Amino acid sequence: MTARPARAETSEQPPILLRQTQGSIAVLTLNRPNARNCLSEQLIGDLHRTIDAAGEDPAIRAVVIAANGPAFSSGHDLKELTAHRADPDRGRAYFAHMMTICSAMMQTT
């Protein structure tokens, strides 16, 4: 069993989400240890797509979410959220967008 990126990476950065399959179990590993695996917009999207793909695979019976580094996840990426404070609405639309996509990902079946 070898960990592979959950999606094709286009830069020199390591993949932020890894996927392994152990029999009928998909193991998704958050891979932003230097950022304490905080939930960026990209990571939330990657998780959502990968969980959806696992749900559509009849060979997968369970999904386990794990993390590399000292923390499972420190929550939302505050640097990413704070960057939108300069928006005309002080980031309200972006914050609502982030909560909506995160909620959708967490409710994926």
Biopython code that builds the backbone (N, CA, C, O; Angstrom):
import numpy as np
from Bio.PDB.StructureBuilder import StructureBuilder

atoms = [
    (1, "MET", "N", (0.844, -1.165, 0.000)),
    (1, "MET", "CA", (0.000, 0.000, 0.000)),
    (1, "MET", "C", (0.892, 1.231, 0.000)),
    (1, "MET", "O", (1.772, 1.370, 0.850)),
    (2, "THR", "N", (0.663, 2.119, -0.952)),
    (2, "THR", "CA", (1.435, 3.345, -1.076)),
    (2, "THR", "C", (0.501, 4.530, -1.090)),
    (2, "THR", "O", (-0.533, 4.511, -1.758)),
    (3, "ALA", "N", (0.872, 5.575, -0.341)),
    (3, "ALA", "CA", (0.068, 6.797, -0.338)),
    (3, "ALA", "C", (0.266, 7.513, -1.657)),
    (3, "ALA", "O", (1.383, 7.599, -2.169)),
    (4, "ARG", "N", (-0.806, 8.017, -2.195)),
    (4, "ARG", "CA", (-0.727, 8.788, -3.431)),
    (4, "ARG", "C", (-1.558, 10.043, -3.267)),
    (4, "ARG", "O", (-2.471, 10.076, -2.442)),
    (5, "PRO", "N", (-1.255, 11.086, -4.045)),
    (5, "PRO", "CA", (-2.058, 12.302, -3.946)),
    (5, "PRO", "C", (-3.508, 11.989, -4.288)),
    (5, "PRO", "O", (-3.783, 11.129, -5.125)),
    (6, "ALA", "N", (-4.429, 12.685, -3.642)),
    (6, "ALA", "CA", (-5.838, 12.501, -3.941)),
    (6, "ALA", "C", (-6.192, 13.103, -5.298)),
    (6, "ALA", "O", (-7.204, 12.741, -5.897)),
    (7, "ARG", "N", (-5.353, 14.024, -5.781)),
    (7, "ARG", "CA", (-5.531, 14.608, -7.107)),
    (7, "ARG", "C", (-4.155, 14.925, -7.665)),
    (7, "ARG", "O", (-3.176, 14.980, -6.921)),
    (8, "ALA", "N", (-4.079, 15.133, -8.970)),
    (8, "ALA", "CA", (-2.802, 15.447, -9.604)),
    (8, "ALA", "C", (-2.287, 16.793, -9.107)),
    (8, "ALA", "O", (-3.031, 17.773, -9.081)),
    (9, "GLU", "N", (-1.035, 16.842, -8.720)),
    (9, "GLU", "CA", (-0.413, 18.084, -8.253)),
    (9, "GLU", "C", (0.306, 18.738, -9.419)),
    (9, "GLU", "O", (0.897, 18.059, -10.259)),
    (10, "THR", "N", (0.251, 20.054, -9.462)),
    (10, "THR", "CA", (0.863, 20.767, -10.577)),
    (10, "THR", "C", (2.078, 21.585, -10.158)),
    (10, "THR", "O", (2.735, 22.184, -11.009)),
    (11, "SER", "N", (2.385, 21.622, -8.881)),
    (11, "SER", "CA", (3.513, 22.416, -8.418)),
    (11, "SER", "C", (4.500, 21.536, -7.670)),
    (11, "SER", "O", (4.309, 20.326, -7.547)),
    (12, "GLU", "N", (5.552, 22.161, -7.178)),
    (12, "GLU", "CA", (6.575, 21.449, -6.417)),
    (12, "GLU", "C", (6.138, 21.156, -4.987)),
    (12, "GLU", "O", (6.813, 20.412, -4.276)),
    (13, "GLN", "N", (5.008, 21.736, -4.554)),
    (13, "GLN", "CA", (4.505, 21.517, -3.216)),
    (13, "GLN", "C", (4.026, 20.071, -3.062)),
    (13, "GLN", "O", (3.497, 19.489, -4.010)),
    (14, "PRO", "N", (4.208, 19.493, -1.882)),
    (14, "PRO", "CA", (3.681, 18.144, -1.672)),
    (14, "PRO", "C", (2.155, 18.176, -1.695)),
    (14, "PRO", "O", (1.563, 19.213, -1.396)),
    (15, "PRO", "N", (1.515, 17.085, -2.038)),
    (15, "PRO", "CA", (0.055, 17.058, -2.057)),
    (15, "PRO", "C", (-0.501, 17.323, -0.656)),
    (15, "PRO", "O", (0.068, 16.874, 0.339)),
    (16, "ILE", "N", (-1.604, 18.045, -0.587)),
    (16, "ILE", "CA", (-2.187, 18.387, 0.713)),
    (16, "ILE", "C", (-3.143, 17.311, 1.212)),
    (16, "ILE", "O", (-3.565, 17.344, 2.368)),
    (17, "LEU", "N", (-3.486, 16.358, 0.351)),
    (17, "LEU", "CA", (-4.342, 15.244, 0.740)),
    (17, "LEU", "C", (-3.815, 13.988, 0.071)),
    (17, "LEU", "O", (-3.622, 13.950, -1.144)),
    (18, "LEU", "N", (-3.587, 12.970, 0.873)),
    (18, "LEU", "CA", (-3.124, 11.685, 0.362)),
    (18, "LEU", "C", (-4.259, 10.682, 0.475)),
    (18, "LEU", "O", (-5.103, 10.790, 1.364)),
    (19, "ARG", "N", (-4.282, 9.708, -0.423)),
    (19, "ARG", "CA", (-5.276, 8.647, -0.359)),
    (19, "ARG", "C", (-4.584, 7.304, -0.476)),
    (19, "ARG", "O", (-3.757, 7.083, -1.360)),
    (20, "GLN", "N", (-4.939, 6.416, 0.435)),
    (20, "GLN", "CA", (-4.491, 5.030, 0.394)),
    (20, "GLN", "C", (-5.729, 4.153, 0.417)),
    (20, "GLN", "O", (-6.765, 4.542, 0.956)),
    (21, "THR", "N", (-5.620, 2.975, -0.165)),
    (21, "THR", "CA", (-6.705, 2.006, -0.062)),
    (21, "THR", "C", (-6.158, 0.773, 0.621)),
    (21, "THR", "O", (-5.176, 0.179, 0.174)),
    (22, "GLN", "N", (-6.804, 0.395, 1.708)),
    (22, "GLN", "CA", (-6.437, -0.803, 2.459)),
    (22, "GLN", "C", (-7.633, -1.742, 2.401)),
    (22, "GLN", "O", (-8.555, -1.644, 3.211)),
    (23, "GLY", "N", (-7.608, -2.647, 1.440)),
    (23, "GLY", "CA", (-8.761, -3.521, 1.244)),
    (23, "GLY", "C", (-9.965, -2.692, 0.843)),
    (23, "GLY", "O", (-9.955, -2.045, -0.204)),
    (24, "SER", "N", (-11.007, -2.707, 1.673)),
    (24, "SER", "CA", (-12.217, -1.953, 1.363)),
    (24, "SER", "C", (-12.277, -0.611, 2.108)),
    (24, "SER", "O", (-13.338, 0.005, 2.196)),
    (25, "ILE", "N", (-11.140, -0.166, 2.640)),
    (25, "ILE", "CA", (-11.088, 1.080, 3.403)),
    (25, "ILE", "C", (-10.253, 2.119, 2.658)),
    (25, "ILE", "O", (-9.117, 1.851, 2.269)),
    (26, "ALA", "N", (-10.823, 3.299, 2.467)),
    (26, "ALA", "CA", (-10.082, 4.421, 1.899)),
    (26, "ALA", "C", (-9.560, 5.246, 3.070)),
    (26, "ALA", "O", (-10.335, 5.695, 3.914)),
    (27, "VAL", "N", (-8.248, 5.444, 3.117)),
    (27, "VAL", "CA", (-7.630, 6.252, 4.164)),
    (27, "VAL", "C", (-7.194, 7.565, 3.528)),
    (27, "VAL", "O", (-6.331, 7.588, 2.650)),
    (28, "LEU", "N", (-7.803, 8.662, 3.983)),
    (28, "LEU", "CA", (-7.471, 9.997, 3.490)),
    (28, "LEU", "C", (-6.630, 10.676, 4.553)),
    (28, "LEU", "O", (-7.041, 10.770, 5.710)),
    (29, "THR", "N", (-5.454, 11.151, 4.166)),
    (29, "THR", "CA", (-4.531, 11.755, 5.130)),
    (29, "THR", "C", (-4.303, 13.216, 4.800)),
    (29, "THR", "O", (-3.797, 13.560, 3.732)),
    (30, "LEU", "N", (-4.689, 14.076, 5.747)),
    (30, "LEU", "CA", (-4.416, 15.508, 5.616)),
    (30, "LEU", "C", (-2.907, 15.679, 5.661)),
    (30, "LEU", "O", (-2.248, 15.124, 6.542)),
    (31, "ASN", "N", (-2.351, 16.435, 4.729)),
    (31, "ASN", "CA", (-0.897, 16.503, 4.598)),
    (31, "ASN", "C", (-0.399, 17.951, 4.552)),
    (31, "ASN", "O", (0.328, 18.344, 3.640)),
    (32, "ARG", "N", (-0.804, 18.729, 5.552)),
    (32, "ARG", "CA", (-0.299, 20.096, 5.713)),
    (32, "ARG", "C", (0.250, 20.223, 7.128)),
    (32, "ARG", "O", (-0.207, 21.081, 7.884)),
    (33, "PRO", "N", (1.219, 19.390, 7.506)),
    (33, "PRO", "CA", (1.665, 19.387, 8.902)),
    (33, "PRO", "C", (2.235, 20.725, 9.365)),
    (33, "PRO", "O", (2.072, 21.089, 10.530)),
    (34, "ASN", "N", (2.898, 21.463, 8.479)),
    (34, "ASN", "CA", (3.463, 22.757, 8.880)),
    (34, "ASN", "C", (2.388, 23.789, 9.171)),
    (34, "ASN", "O", (2.644, 24.769, 9.870)),
    (35, "ALA", "N", (1.186, 23.582, 8.642)),
    (35, "ALA", "CA", (0.053, 24.479, 8.889)),
    (35, "ALA", "C", (-0.941, 23.807, 9.841)),
    (35, "ALA", "O", (-2.100, 24.212, 9.924)),
    (36, "ARG", "N", (-0.482, 22.786, 10.551)),
    (36, "ARG", "CA", (-1.328, 22.026, 11.478)),
    (36, "ARG", "C", (-2.594, 21.521, 10.797)),
    (36, "ARG", "O", (-3.658, 21.433, 11.410)),
    (37, "ASN", "N", (-2.453, 21.190, 9.505)),
    (37, "ASN", "CA", (-3.544, 20.622, 8.710)),
    (37, "ASN", "C", (-4.808, 21.474, 8.736)),
    (37, "ASN", "O", (-5.920, 20.947, 8.739)),
    (38, "CYS", "N", (-4.629, 22.797, 8.754)),
    (38, "CYS", "CA", (-5.803, 23.665, 8.748)),
    (38, "CYS", "C", (-6.551, 23.509, 7.421)),
    (38, "CYS", "O", (-5.972, 23.177, 6.387)),
    (39, "LEU", "N", (-7.837, 23.758, 7.492)),
    (39, "LEU", "CA", (-8.731, 23.522, 6.363)),
    (39, "LEU", "C", (-8.780, 24.724, 5.432)),
    (39, "LEU", "O", (-9.540, 25.668, 5.650)),
    (40, "SER", "N", (-7.958, 24.673, 4.393)),
    (40, "SER", "CA", (-7.976, 25.708, 3.361)),
    (40, "SER", "C", (-9.121, 25.393, 2.396)),
    (40, "SER", "O", (-9.696, 24.305, 2.428)),
    (41, "GLU", "N", (-9.433, 26.345, 1.554)),
    (41, "GLU", "CA", (-10.470, 26.117, 0.538)),
    (41, "GLU", "C", (-10.089, 24.931, -0.346)),
    (41, "GLU", "O", (-10.942, 24.113, -0.689)),
    (42, "GLN", "N", (-8.814, 24.838, -0.713)),
    (42, "GLN", "CA", (-8.367, 23.733, -1.559)),
    (42, "GLN", "C", (-8.492, 22.397, -0.836)),
    (42, "GLN", "O", (-8.956, 21.422, -1.427)),
    (43, "LEU", "N", (-8.090, 22.335, 0.421)),
    (43, "LEU", "CA", (-8.157, 21.077, 1.163)),
    (43, "LEU", "C", (-9.605, 20.635, 1.341)),
    (43, "LEU", "O", (-9.911, 19.450, 1.205)),
    (44, "ILE", "N", (-10.495, 21.570, 1.644)),
    (44, "ILE", "CA", (-11.913, 21.226, 1.778)),
    (44, "ILE", "C", (-12.431, 20.663, 0.455)),
    (44, "ILE", "O", (-13.125, 19.646, 0.443)),
    (45, "GLY", "N", (-12.098, 21.319, -0.657)),
    (45, "GLY", "CA", (-12.527, 20.843, -1.978)),
    (45, "GLY", "C", (-11.963, 19.469, -2.300)),
    (45, "GLY", "O", (-12.680, 18.599, -2.794)),
    (46, "ASP", "N", (-10.678, 19.273, -2.022)),
    (46, "ASP", "CA", (-10.052, 17.966, -2.280)),
    (46, "ASP", "C", (-10.707, 16.874, -1.437)),
    (46, "ASP", "O", (-10.986, 15.783, -1.933)),
    (47, "LEU", "N", (-10.951, 17.174, -0.159)),
    (47, "LEU", "CA", (-11.627, 16.204, 0.707)),
    (47, "LEU", "C", (-13.007, 15.864, 0.171)),
    (47, "LEU", "O", (-13.385, 14.694, 0.104)),
    (48, "HIS", "N", (-13.754, 16.882, -0.207)),
    (48, "HIS", "CA", (-15.115, 16.658, -0.699)),
    (48, "HIS", "C", (-15.108, 15.769, -1.942)),
    (48, "HIS", "O", (-15.852, 14.791, -2.011)),
    (49, "ARG", "N", (-14.275, 16.106, -2.918)),
    (49, "ARG", "CA", (-14.204, 15.316, -4.147)),
    (49, "ARG", "C", (-13.759, 13.884, -3.870)),
    (49, "ARG", "O", (-14.289, 12.942, -4.458)),
    (50, "THR", "N", (-12.787, 13.722, -2.976)),
    (50, "THR", "CA", (-12.250, 12.391, -2.696)),
    (50, "THR", "C", (-13.244, 11.546, -1.913)),
    (50, "THR", "O", (-13.362, 10.346, -2.159)),
    (51, "ILE", "N", (-13.959, 12.155, -0.976)),
    (51, "ILE", "CA", (-15.000, 11.429, -0.246)),
    (51, "ILE", "C", (-16.121, 11.031, -1.203)),
    (51, "ILE", "O", (-16.622, 9.908, -1.140)),
    (52, "ASP", "N", (-16.518, 11.947, -2.090)),
    (52, "ASP", "CA", (-17.541, 11.622, -3.091)),
    (52, "ASP", "C", (-17.104, 10.449, -3.959)),
    (52, "ASP", "O", (-17.885, 9.530, -4.208)),
    (53, "ALA", "N", (-15.853, 10.480, -4.419)),
    (53, "ALA", "CA", (-15.341, 9.399, -5.265)),
    (53, "ALA", "C", (-15.337, 8.068, -4.513)),
    (53, "ALA", "O", (-15.678, 7.031, -5.082)),
    (54, "ALA", "N", (-14.954, 8.095, -3.243)),
    (54, "ALA", "CA", (-14.965, 6.876, -2.435)),
    (54, "ALA", "C", (-16.390, 6.359, -2.273)),
    (54, "ALA", "O", (-16.618, 5.149, -2.297)),
    (55, "GLY", "N", (-17.357, 7.273, -2.106)),
    (55, "GLY", "CA", (-18.751, 6.878, -1.963)),
    (55, "GLY", "C", (-19.321, 6.245, -3.215)),
    (55, "GLY", "O", (-20.244, 5.434, -3.141)),
    (56, "GLU", "N", (-18.781, 6.609, -4.360)),
    (56, "GLU", "CA", (-19.240, 6.040, -5.627)),
    (56, "GLU", "C", (-18.535, 4.731, -5.975)),
    (56, "GLU", "O", (-18.947, 4.045, -6.910)),
    (57, "ASP", "N", (-17.494, 4.376, -5.250)),
    (57, "ASP", "CA", (-16.726, 3.160, -5.512)),
    (57, "ASP", "C", (-17.329, 2.009, -4.714)),
    (57, "ASP", "O", (-17.250, 2.011, -3.486)),
    (58, "PRO", "N", (-17.927, 1.027, -5.381)),
    (58, "PRO", "CA", (-18.566, -0.072, -4.653)),
    (58, "PRO", "C", (-17.580, -0.932, -3.852)),
    (58, "PRO", "O", (-17.998, -1.681, -2.969)),
    (59, "ALA", "N", (-16.295, -0.833, -4.145)),
    (59, "ALA", "CA", (-15.296, -1.616, -3.409)),
    (59, "ALA", "C", (-14.954, -0.978, -2.062)),
    (59, "ALA", "O", (-14.404, -1.645, -1.186)),
    (60, "ILE", "N", (-15.275, 0.307, -1.890)),
    (60, "ILE", "CA", (-14.959, 1.010, -0.639)),
    (60, "ILE", "C", (-16.151, 0.909, 0.308)),
    (60, "ILE", "O", (-17.277, 1.265, -0.040)),
    (61, "ARG", "N", (-15.874, 0.415, 1.512)),
    (61, "ARG", "CA", (-16.922, 0.236, 2.526)),
    (61, "ARG", "C", (-16.815, 1.255, 3.663)),
    (61, "ARG", "O", (-17.775, 1.469, 4.403)),
    (62, "ALA", "N", (-15.635, 1.886, 3.799)),
    (62, "ALA", "CA", (-15.433, 2.854, 4.880)),
    (62, "ALA", "C", (-14.365, 3.857, 4.457)),
    (62, "ALA", "O", (-13.491, 3.559, 3.643)),
    (63, "VAL", "N", (-14.459, 5.057, 5.034)),
    (63, "VAL", "CA", (-13.462, 6.100, 4.821)),
    (63, "VAL", "C", (-12.926, 6.511, 6.189)),
    (63, "VAL", "O", (-13.690, 6.806, 7.108)),
    (64, "VAL", "N", (-11.598, 6.525, 6.306)),
    (64, "VAL", "CA", (-10.933, 6.976, 7.528)),
    (64, "VAL", "C", (-10.167, 8.234, 7.173)),
    (64, "VAL", "O", (-9.451, 8.273, 6.172)),
    (65, "ILE", "N", (-10.317, 9.267, 7.997)),
    (65, "ILE", "CA", (-9.563, 10.504, 7.785)),
    (65, "ILE", "C", (-8.495, 10.584, 8.862)),
    (65, "ILE", "O", (-8.790, 10.543, 10.056)),
    (66, "ALA", "N", (-7.244, 10.699, 8.418)),
    (66, "ALA", "CA", (-6.078, 10.760, 9.309)),
    (66, "ALA", "C", (-5.309, 12.036, 8.986)),
    (66, "ALA", "O", (-5.718, 12.812, 8.122)),
    (67, "ALA", "N", (-4.198, 12.248, 9.681)),
    (67, "ALA", "CA", (-3.402, 13.452, 9.436)),
    (67, "ALA", "C", (-1.933, 13.201, 9.719)),
    (67, "ALA", "O", (-1.587, 12.440, 10.622)),
    (68, "ASN", "N", (-1.074, 13.841, 8.945)),
    (68, "ASN", "CA", (0.361, 13.847, 9.208)),
    (68, "ASN", "C", (0.683, 15.028, 10.114)),
    (68, "ASN", "O", (0.043, 16.076, 10.027)),
    (69, "GLY", "N", (1.671, 14.857, 10.982)),
    (69, "GLY", "CA", (2.120, 15.961, 11.810)),
    (69, "GLY", "C", (1.580, 15.918, 13.227)),
    (69, "GLY", "O", (0.950, 14.943, 13.638)),
    (70, "PRO", "N", (1.839, 17.002, 13.979)),
    (70, "PRO", "CA", (1.517, 17.022, 15.406)),
    (70, "PRO", "C", (0.048, 17.281, 15.731)),
    (70, "PRO", "O", (-0.362, 17.106, 16.879)),
    (71, "ALA", "N", (-0.760, 17.695, 14.741)),
    (71, "ALA", "CA", (-2.169, 18.002, 15.006)),
    (71, "ALA", "C", (-3.031, 17.381, 13.915)),
    (71, "ALA", "O", (-2.646, 17.344, 12.747)),
    (72, "PHE", "N", (-4.209, 16.892, 14.315)),
    (72, "PHE", "CA", (-5.142, 16.365, 13.306)),
    (72, "PHE", "C", (-5.573, 17.506, 12.394)),
    (72, "PHE", "O", (-5.386, 17.430, 11.180)),
    (73, "SER", "N", (-6.139, 18.548, 12.956)),
    (73, "SER", "CA", (-6.486, 19.750, 12.202)),
    (73, "SER", "C", (-6.744, 20.875, 13.191)),
    (73, "SER", "O", (-7.429, 20.695, 14.198)),
    (74, "SER", "N", (-6.188, 22.029, 12.887)),
    (74, "SER", "CA", (-6.372, 23.185, 13.766)),
    (74, "SER", "C", (-7.625, 23.984, 13.416)),
    (74, "SER", "O", (-7.869, 25.038, 14.003)),
    (75, "GLY", "N", (-8.417, 23.497, 12.472)),
    (75, "GLY", "CA", (-9.635, 24.198, 12.075)),
    (75, "GLY", "C", (-9.443, 24.912, 10.749)),
    (75, "GLY", "O", (-8.600, 24.520, 9.941)),
    (76, "HIS", "N", (-10.213, 25.944, 10.530)),
    (76, "HIS", "CA", (-10.127, 26.676, 9.262)),
    (76, "HIS", "C", (-8.806, 27.434, 9.158)),
    (76, "HIS", "O", (-8.197, 27.800, 10.163)),
    (77, "ASP", "N", (-8.381, 27.657, 7.921)),
    (77, "ASP", "CA", (-7.140, 28.368, 7.634)),
    (77, "ASP", "C", (-7.355, 29.860, 7.900)),
    (77, "ASP", "O", (-7.885, 30.579, 7.053)),
    (78, "LEU", "N", (-6.944, 30.311, 9.068)),
    (78, "LEU", "CA", (-7.190, 31.701, 9.465)),
    (78, "LEU", "C", (-6.445, 32.703, 8.590)),
    (78, "LEU", "O", (-6.933, 33.814, 8.384)),
    (79, "LYS", "N", (-5.284, 32.338, 8.074)),
    (79, "LYS", "CA", (-4.562, 33.238, 7.162)),
    (79, "LYS", "C", (-5.382, 33.456, 5.896)),
    (79, "LYS", "O", (-5.467, 34.574, 5.388)),
    (80, "GLU", "N", (-5.977, 32.393, 5.394)),
    (80, "GLU", "CA", (-6.795, 32.500, 4.190)),
    (80, "GLU", "C", (-8.052, 33.341, 4.465)),
    (80, "GLU", "O", (-8.427, 34.182, 3.647)),
    (81, "LEU", "N", (-8.689, 33.119, 5.594)),
    (81, "LEU", "CA", (-9.880, 33.893, 5.950)),
    (81, "LEU", "C", (-9.546, 35.363, 6.174)),
    (81, "LEU", "O", (-10.252, 36.246, 5.687)),
    (82, "THR", "N", (-8.478, 35.622, 6.905)),
    (82, "THR", "CA", (-8.079, 36.991, 7.222)),
    (82, "THR", "C", (-7.722, 37.774, 5.967)),
    (82, "THR", "O", (-7.945, 38.983, 5.909)),
    (83, "ALA", "N", (-7.176, 37.109, 4.972)),
    (83, "ALA", "CA", (-6.812, 37.793, 3.727)),
    (83, "ALA", "C", (-8.023, 38.437, 3.068)),
    (83, "ALA", "O", (-7.874, 39.381, 2.293)),
    (84, "HIS", "N", (-9.218, 37.940, 3.365)),
    (84, "HIS", "CA", (-10.434, 38.486, 2.754)),
    (84, "HIS", "C", (-11.054, 39.626, 3.562)),
    (84, "HIS", "O", (-12.103, 40.150, 3.186)),
    (85, "ARG", "N", (-10.419, 40.011, 4.660)),
    (85, "ARG", "CA", (-10.915, 41.154, 5.440)),
    (85, "ARG", "C", (-10.824, 42.450, 4.640)),
    (85, "ARG", "O", (-11.517, 43.421, 4.943)),
    (86, "ALA", "N", (-9.967, 42.464, 3.616)),
    (86, "ALA", "CA", (-9.826, 43.657, 2.773)),
    (86, "ALA", "C", (-10.910, 43.742, 1.700)),
    (86, "ALA", "O", (-11.004, 44.750, 0.998)),
    (87, "ASP", "N", (-11.729, 42.698, 1.563)),
    (87, "ASP", "CA", (-12.822, 42.722, 0.593)),
    (87, "ASP", "C", (-13.811, 43.825, 0.984)),
    (87, "ASP", "O", (-13.882, 44.196, 2.156)),
    (88, "PRO", "N", (-14.573, 44.352, 0.023)),
    (88, "PRO", "CA", (-15.539, 45.415, 0.329)),
    (88, "PRO", "C", (-16.513, 45.061, 1.465)),
    (88, "PRO", "O", (-16.931, 45.940, 2.220)),
    (89, "ASP", "N", (-16.870, 43.790, 1.582)),
    (89, "ASP", "CA", (-17.802, 43.383, 2.645)),
    (89, "ASP", "C", (-17.072, 42.876, 3.888)),
    (89, "ASP", "O", (-17.669, 42.248, 4.763)),
    (90, "ARG", "N", (-15.753, 43.162, 3.950)),
    (90, "ARG", "CA", (-14.881, 42.742, 5.059)),
    (90, "ARG", "C", (-14.785, 41.217, 5.175)),
    (90, "ARG", "O", (-14.470, 40.690, 6.242)),
    (91, "GLY", "N", (-15.055, 40.520, 4.086)),
    (91, "GLY", "CA", (-14.883, 39.071, 4.056)),
    (91, "GLY", "C", (-16.138, 38.270, 4.350)),
    (91, "GLY", "O", (-16.087, 37.040, 4.362)),
    (92, "ARG", "N", (-17.257, 38.929, 4.586)),
    (92, "ARG", "CA", (-18.475, 38.193, 4.962)),
    (92, "ARG", "C", (-18.892, 37.170, 3.909)),
    (92, "ARG", "O", (-19.227, 36.037, 4.255)),
    (93, "ALA", "N", (-18.879, 37.546, 2.638)),
    (93, "ALA", "CA", (-19.286, 36.615, 1.573)),
    (93, "ALA", "C", (-18.329, 35.427, 1.505)),
    (93, "ALA", "O", (-18.761, 34.288, 1.333)),
    (94, "TYR", "N", (-17.034, 35.693, 1.638)),
    (94, "TYR", "CA", (-16.059, 34.600, 1.593)),
    (94, "TYR", "C", (-16.226, 33.685, 2.806)),
    (94, "TYR", "O", (-16.159, 32.464, 2.667)),
    (95, "PHE", "N", (-16.438, 34.252, 3.980)),
    (95, "PHE", "CA", (-16.637, 33.428, 5.177)),
    (95, "PHE", "C", (-17.869, 32.542, 4.994)),
    (95, "PHE", "O", (-17.830, 31.354, 5.314)),
    (96, "ALA", "N", (-18.960, 33.111, 4.481)),
    (96, "ALA", "CA", (-20.182, 32.333, 4.250)),
    (96, "ALA", "C", (-19.912, 31.217, 3.239)),
    (96, "ALA", "O", (-20.370, 30.088, 3.415)),
    (97, "HIS", "N", (-19.166, 31.539, 2.180)),
    (97, "HIS", "CA", (-18.796, 30.538, 1.174)),
    (97, "HIS", "C", (-18.012, 29.394, 1.829)),
    (97, "HIS", "O", (-18.299, 28.222, 1.588)),
    (98, "MET", "N", (-17.032, 29.739, 2.649)),
    (98, "MET", "CA", (-16.206, 28.719, 3.306)),
    (98, "MET", "C", (-17.044, 27.834, 4.228)),
    (98, "MET", "O", (-16.868, 26.615, 4.236)),
    (99, "MET", "N", (-17.938, 28.419, 4.990)),
    (99, "MET", "CA", (-18.778, 27.632, 5.897)),
    (99, "MET", "C", (-19.721, 26.727, 5.101)),
    (99, "MET", "O", (-19.997, 25.600, 5.512)),
    (100, "THR", "N", (-20.212, 27.222, 3.963)),
    (100, "THR", "CA", (-21.105, 26.430, 3.117)),
    (100, "THR", "C", (-20.384, 25.237, 2.519)),
    (100, "THR", "O", (-20.898, 24.119, 2.559)),
    (101, "ILE", "N", (-19.175, 25.463, 1.953)),
    (101, "ILE", "CA", (-18.476, 24.336, 1.328)),
    (101, "ILE", "C", (-17.975, 23.348, 2.379)),
    (101, "ILE", "O", (-17.942, 22.143, 2.131)),
    (102, "CYS", "N", (-17.588, 23.851, 3.546)),
    (102, "CYS", "CA", (-17.124, 22.958, 4.608)),
    (102, "CYS", "C", (-18.290, 22.121, 5.131)),
    (102, "CYS", "O", (-18.141, 20.920, 5.355)),
    (103, "SER", "N", (-19.434, 22.743, 5.323)),
    (103, "SER", "CA", (-20.611, 22.025, 5.792)),
    (103, "SER", "C", (-21.018, 20.951, 4.768)),
    (103, "SER", "O", (-21.341, 19.825, 5.145)),
    (104, "ALA", "N", (-21.000, 21.298, 3.494)),
    (104, "ALA", "CA", (-21.338, 20.326, 2.440)),
    (104, "ALA", "C", (-20.367, 19.141, 2.467)),
    (104, "ALA", "O", (-20.783, 17.989, 2.337)),
    (105, "MET", "N", (-19.073, 19.429, 2.636)),
    (105, "MET", "CA", (-18.081, 18.352, 2.691)),
    (105, "MET", "C", (-18.335, 17.442, 3.900)),
    (105, "MET", "O", (-18.262, 16.218, 3.786)),
    (106, "MET", "N", (-18.632, 18.041, 5.045)),
    (106, "MET", "CA", (-18.828, 17.252, 6.262)),
    (106, "MET", "C", (-20.094, 16.403, 6.197)),
    (106, "MET", "O", (-20.196, 15.391, 6.889)),
    (107, "GLN", "N", (-21.053, 16.805, 5.375)),
    (107, "GLN", "CA", (-22.306, 16.060, 5.269)),
    (107, "GLN", "C", (-22.322, 15.102, 4.091)),
    (107, "GLN", "O", (-23.359, 14.508, 3.796)),
    (108, "THR", "N", (-21.194, 14.941, 3.413)),
    (108, "THR", "CA", (-21.111, 14.029, 2.288)),
    (108, "THR", "C", (-21.410, 12.610, 2.734)),
    (108, "THR", "O", (-20.921, 12.159, 3.770)),
    (109, "THR", "N", (-22.205, 11.915, 1.958)),
    (109, "THR", "CA", (-22.522, 10.520, 2.317)),
    (109, "THR", "C", (-21.982, 9.555, 1.301)),
    (109, "THR", "O", (-22.156, 8.345, 1.445)),
]
sb = StructureBuilder()
sb.init_structure("model")
sb.init_model(0)
sb.init_chain("A")
sb.init_seg("    ")
for serial, (resi, resn, name, xyz) in enumerate(atoms, 1):
    if name == "N":
        sb.init_residue(resn, " ", resi, " ")
    sb.init_atom(name, np.array(xyz, "f"), 0.0, 1.0, " ", f" {name:<3s}", serial, name[0])
structure = sb.get_structure()
